[in-house]
Amino acid sequence: MSTGATTFATLFRVKHGYAFPGEHFGTEGDFVVLTPGNFHEAGGFREVPEKEKRFSGDVPPAFILGQGDLIVAMTEQGEGLLGSSALVPGSGKYLHNQRLGKIVDLDTERLDQRYLYRLFNAQEVRHQIRATASGTKVRHTAPERIGKVRVQLPSLRAQQRIVEVADAYDFLIANNRRRIAMLEEAARLLYREWFVRLRFPEHGGVRVVDGVPEGWERATVGDALRLQRGFDLPIQDRLDGLVPIYGSTGINGYHSLAKAVAPGVVTGRSGSIGDVALVQVDFWPLNTALWVTDFLRVSPYYALHLLRELDLKQYYGGVSVPSLDRKTVHRIPVSLPPRTLVDAFDEAVGPMYSQADTLARMSEKLREARDLLLPRLMSGEIDL
């Protein structure tokens, strides 16, 4: 049952964050300053440990966030982030920065905070926030503009039931994510056991000279595989489809055409330099990434772990815009095992990655079902 149309201003207030002095930013400090980069485009809190800003100065207590606080991105640092909301995952660690809004003075008799989190991430609300935003290159919103957003508000009990449905989907997705992480960690540990600690099958009878087992070869990354810079793809040419577009930070949209075939391995060339991903479907590598064009003496699974183990971040160059040069990576020295051992590794980890891929596809189906169902529940088209 709907309680009728209303505006956000009648339900809560948006509090501006604090302008923390930049001279106290760094890699040390007890607090992490949150930015719009800590939000997923579709909503939700995003951990970015490699980019987090630590703060070592004095902190006003009113701007230390607590677990469960609802925050909103008021600057579109990346495409689609404006109006994205997130629930803070812990207390006493995160700081309320000036580019974020915090929900305060919530009328809890009319609006469930968890439902508001879902509302902010609904397209109807996002469109209203974006329509009133200012700025050309970087768009901004403000508390008073957010306050003008109009919504149809179900009864409090209906809100809670809708949240329960959404949370059930999110629980399954999060469970799949944990299982995928465990499978990937198992594969990583096996790689390290065999190819870093050199405890590969039947290693006991193999002599090791200067860190290289008998039958292995001193070589370079370029002897094992060939990297290539990705392709340009202007926004206006991104024809929507099923082909994932991989940039430096992972999937950056979808296209109708593929430039590379699966399985593939992609690493960030700029941006998230050195992050390495295994791609299980045909894909389009962007120019912000490097992708393996030829697996010369290794398999995709082996290449994935080889590049991750090298910690490519230490090899970047450039001054104003740091980037990773494929030629630099090709020159990195490595020890290459015989192909029979690479094949044995593939046989061991292949089922792990197949299961992880199945779980990832299941999660995508769950997300699609949730995102199709939620708007209908929130609009009252489907009644619980």
C-alpha positions in Angstrom: 0.0 0.0 0.0 1.4 3.4 -1.0 1.4 6.4 1.3 1.5 8.7 -1.7 4.0 11.0 -3.4 6.4 13.0 -1.3 9.8 14.7 -1.5 13.1 13.7 0.1 13.2 17.0 2.0 10.2 15.9 4.1 11.9 12.6 5.0 15.5 13.4 5.9 18.3 16.0 5.6 21.6 15.6 3.7 24.6 16.8 5.6 27.7 18.1 3.8 31.1 16.5 4.5 34.2 18.2 5.8 37.0 19.7 3.7 40.0 17.8 5.2 43.3 19.7 4.6 45.2 18.1 1.7 48.6 18.4 3.5 47.6 15.7 5.9 46.7 13.1 3.2 49.1 10.3 2.6 49.7 6.6 3.1 49.8 6.8 6.9 47.1 7.7 9.3 44.4 6.1 11.4 41.5 7.3 9.1 40.5 6.8 5.5 39.0 9.7 3.7 36.1 8.5 1.6 35.6 9.8 -1.9 33.1 9.1 -4.8 35.5 6.4 -5.8 34.3 4.4 -2.8 30.9 3.8 -4.4 29.9 1.3 -7.0 28.0 2.8 -9.9 25.0 0.7 -9.1 25.3 1.5 -5.4 27.2 -0.1 -2.6 30.4 0.5 -0.7 33.6 -0.1 -2.7 36.9 -0.9 -1.0 39.9 0.6 -2.9 42.9 -0.2 -0.7 45.4 0.6 -3.5 44.0 4.2 -3.8 42.7 5.0 -0.4 43.7 8.4 1.1 44.9 8.2 4.7 44.5 11.2 7.0 46.9 12.0 9.8 45.6 15.4 11.0 43.1 16.4 13.6 39.6 15.1 12.9 36.4 16.7 14.0 34.5 13.9 15.7 31.2 14.8 13.9 32.8 13.7 10.6 33.9 10.2 11.7 31.4 7.8 10.1 29.8 4.9 11.9 28.8 1.5 10.8 25.5 1.6 8.9 25.7 5.3 8.1 24.1 6.0 4.7 26.2 8.2 2.4 25.6 9.6 -1.1 28.1 10.6 -3.8 27.4 14.2 -4.7 30.2 14.6 -7.3 30.3 12.4 -10.5 33.9 11.4 -10.2 33.1 8.6 -12.7 30.3 8.0 -15.1 27.1 7.0 -13.3 28.4 7.7 -9.8 26.3 10.8 -9.1 23.6 10.0 -6.5 25.0 6.5 -5.8 24.6 5.5 -2.2 26.4 3.2 0.2 26.2 1.9 3.8 29.4 2.4 5.7 30.8 -1.0 6.7 32.6 -0.1 9.9 32.9 2.5 12.7 35.8 4.7 13.7 37.8 4.3 10.4 36.1 6.3 7.6 35.8 10.1 7.3 32.9 12.0 5.9 34.6 14.0 3.0 33.1 17.2 1.5 32.1 15.6 -1.8 29.8 13.2 0.0 26.4 13.6 1.7 25.4 11.9 4.8 21.7 11.1 5.6 20.7 12.6 8.9 17.4 13.3 10.7 15.6 10.5 9.0 11.9 10.1 9.7 12.1 6.5 10.6 8.3 6.3 11.1 7.8 6.8 7.4 11.0 5.6 5.8 13.3 2.6 6.4 17.0 3.6 5.9 17.7 0.3 4.0 14.8 1.1 1.7 16.2 4.6 1.2 19.5 3.0 0.2 17.6 1.1 -2.5 15.8 4.3 -3.6 19.0 6.2 -4.2 20.2 3.4 -6.4 16.9 3.3 -8.4 17.0 4.7 -11.9 14.0 7.0 -11.3 15.8 8.8 -8.4 19.2 8.8 -10.2 17.6 10.5 -13.3 16.1 13.2 -11.1 19.4 13.9 -9.3 21.3 14.0 -12.6 18.7 16.3 -14.2 19.2 19.0 -11.6 23.0 18.6 -11.3 25.4 21.5 -12.2 28.7 21.4 -14.0 29.8 20.4 -17.5 32.9 18.2 -17.3 32.2 17.1 -13.7 28.7 17.2 -12.5 27.7 18.0 -8.9 24.5 17.9 -6.9 23.7 19.5 -3.5 21.6 18.7 -0.4 18.8 21.1 -1.5 18.6 19.5 -4.9 18.5 16.0 -3.5 15.7 17.2 -1.2 13.5 18.1 -4.3 13.5 14.5 -5.5 9.9 13.1 -5.6 9.1 9.5 -4.9 6.0 7.3 -4.3 6.5 5.9 -0.8 5.0 2.5 0.1 4.0 1.8 3.7 6.8 1.2 6.2 5.9 -2.5 6.4 5.9 -2.8 2.6 9.3 -1.1 2.5 10.7 -3.6 4.9 9.4 -6.5 2.9 10.9 -5.2 -0.3 14.2 -4.8 1.5 14.0 -8.4 2.7 13.6 -9.6 -0.9 16.5 -7.4 -2.2 18.7 -8.5 0.7 18.0 -12.2 -0.1 19.3 -11.6 -3.6 22.3 -9.7 -2.3 23.1 -12.5 0.2 23.3 -15.1 -2.6 25.4 -12.8 -4.8 27.8 -12.1 -1.8 28.0 -15.8 -1.0 29.0 -16.5 -4.6 31.6 -13.8 -4.5 33.1 -15.4 -1.4 33.2 -18.8 -3.0 34.8 -17.3 -6.1 37.5 -15.7 -3.9 38.2 -19.0 -2.2 38.6 -20.8 -5.5 40.9 -18.1 -6.8 42.9 -18.2 -3.6 43.3 -21.9 -3.9 44.6 -21.6 -7.4 47.0 -18.8 -6.3 48.4 -20.9 -3.4 48.9 -23.9 -5.8 50.8 -21.7 -8.2 53.1 -20.4 -5.4 53.6 -24.0 -4.1 54.7 -25.3 -7.5 56.4 -22.4 -9.2 57.6 -20.1 -6.4 58.5 -22.5 -3.6 59.4 -25.1 -6.2 57.4 -27.9 -4.5 55.9 -29.2 -7.8 55.0 -32.9 -8.3 58.1 -35.1 -8.0 60.3 -32.2 -7.1 62.3 -34.3 -4.7 64.4 -35.9 -7.4 65.1 -32.7 -9.3 68.3 -30.7 -8.8 68.0 -27.0 -8.3 71.0 -24.8 -9.5 70.9 -21.1 -8.7 67.2 -21.2 -8.0 66.3 -22.9 -11.3 65.3 -26.6 -11.3 66.7 -28.9 -13.8 64.6 -28.9 -17.0 63.5 -25.3 -16.4 64.9 -22.4 -18.4 66.0 -18.8 -17.6 64.0 -16.6 -19.9 61.9 -13.4 -20.0 58.2 -12.6 -19.9 58.5 -11.9 -23.6 59.6 -15.5 -24.2 56.5 -16.8 -22.4 53.8 -14.5 -23.8 53.3 -11.3 -25.9 51.4 -8.3 -24.6 49.7 -5.7 -26.7 48.1 -2.3 -25.9 44.3 -2.4 -26.2 42.1 -0.6 -28.7 40.6 2.9 -28.8 36.8 2.9 -28.4 35.1 6.4 -28.1 32.0 6.4 -26.0 29.8 7.2 -29.0 31.1 4.0 -30.7 30.2 1.7 -27.8 27.3 -0.3 -29.4 25.6 -2.0 -26.5 25.8 -5.8 -26.5 27.1 -8.8 -24.6 30.8 -8.4 -25.2 32.6 -7.0 -22.0 34.9 -4.0 -22.5 38.0 -4.4 -20.3 39.9 -1.4 -19.2 42.5 -0.8 -16.5 40.0 -1.3 -13.7 38.1 -4.3 -15.1 34.8 -4.3 -17.1 34.0 -0.9 -18.4 30.8 -1.5 -20.3 29.6 -3.8 -23.0 29.9 -3.9 -26.8 28.4 -5.8 -29.7 31.9 -6.6 -31.2 34.9 -8.5 -29.8 38.6 -7.8 -30.5 40.0 -10.7 -28.5 39.0 -14.3 -28.0 38.7 -16.2 -24.7 40.3 -17.3 -22.6 42.3 -14.0 -22.2 44.5 -12.2 -19.7 44.3 -8.4 -19.3 46.3 -6.1 -17.1 46.0 -2.4 -16.4 48.3 -0.2 -18.5 47.2 3.1 -16.7 44.8 3.7 -13.9 44.9 0.5 -11.8 48.4 -0.4 -13.1 49.3 -4.0 -12.8 45.9 -5.4 -11.8 45.6 -8.7 -13.8 42.3 -10.4 -14.8 41.4 -13.7 -16.4 38.7 -13.2 -19.1 36.5 -16.3 -19.8 34.6 -14.9 -22.8 35.4 -13.0 -26.0 36.1 -9.4 -25.1 37.2 -5.9 -26.2 40.5 -4.7 -24.5 40.5 -0.9 -24.1 43.6 1.2 -24.7 44.0 1.7 -20.9 44.9 -2.0 -20.7 47.5 -4.5 -22.0 46.2 -7.9 -23.1 48.0 -11.1 -24.0 47.9 -11.6 -27.8 50.0 -14.8 -27.8 50.5 -17.4 -25.1 53.9 -18.6 -26.5 55.1 -21.0 -23.9 52.5 -20.8 -21.1 48.8 -21.2 -20.8 46.3 -18.5 -19.8 46.0 -19.8 -16.3 49.7 -19.8 -15.8 50.1 -16.4 -17.5 47.5 -15.0 -15.1 49.5 -16.0 -12.0 52.9 -15.3 -13.5 51.9 -11.6 -14.1 50.2 -11.3 -10.7 53.2 -12.7 -9.0 55.6 -10.2 -10.7 53.8 -7.2 -9.0 53.8 -5.1 -12.2 53.1 -1.9 -10.3 56.8 -1.6 -9.6 57.6 -1.4 -13.3 55.5 1.5 -14.4 57.0 4.6 -16.0 55.9 8.1 -17.0 55.8 11.3 -15.0 52.5 13.2 -15.3 50.6 10.0 -16.3 52.1 6.8 -14.9 51.7 3.9 -17.3 53.0 0.4 -17.9 55.0 -0.2 -21.0 54.6 -3.7 -22.5 58.3 -3.7 -23.7 59.4 -3.2 -20.1 57.2 -6.1 -19.0 58.6 -8.3 -21.8 62.2 -7.8 -20.5 61.4 -9.0 -17.0 63.5 -12.1 -16.2 61.6 -15.3 -15.2 62.2 -19.0 -14.9 60.0 -21.1 -17.2 59.0 -24.6 -16.3 58.6 -27.4 -18.9 55.3 -27.4 -20.7 54.3 -30.7 -19.1 54.3 -29.0 -15.7 52.3 -26.1 -17.1 49.7 -28.6 -18.5 49.6 -30.3 -15.1 48.9 -27.0 -13.4 46.1 -26.3 -15.9 44.6 -29.7 -15.2 44.6 -28.9 -11.4 43.2 -25.4 -11.5 41.0 -25.6 -14.6 38.0 -27.0 -12.6 38.4 -24.3 -10.1 38.1 -21.5 -12.7 35.3 -23.3 -14.4 33.4 -23.4 -11.1 34.2 -19.7 -10.5 33.0 -18.8 -13.9 29.7 -20.7 -13.3 29.3 -18.8 -10.0 30.0 -15.5 -11.7 27.3 -16.2 -14.3 24.9 -17.2 -11.6 25.5 -13.9 -9.8 24.9 -12.0 -13.0 21.6 -13.7 -13.5 20.7 -12.9 -9.8 21.6 -9.3 -10.4 19.5 -9.1 -13.5 16.5 -10.7 -11.7 16.9 -8.4 -8.7 17.2 -5.3 -10.9 14.1 -6.3 -12.9 12.0 -7.1 -9.8 12.9 -4.2 -7.5 11.5 -1.3 -9.6 8.2 -3.2 -9.9 8.0 -3.8 -6.2 8.9 -0.2 -5.4 6.4 1.2 -7.8 3.6 -1.1 -6.5 3.3 -2.9 -9.9 3.9 -6.1 -8.0 2.5 -6.5 -4.6 4.1 -8.6 -1.9 
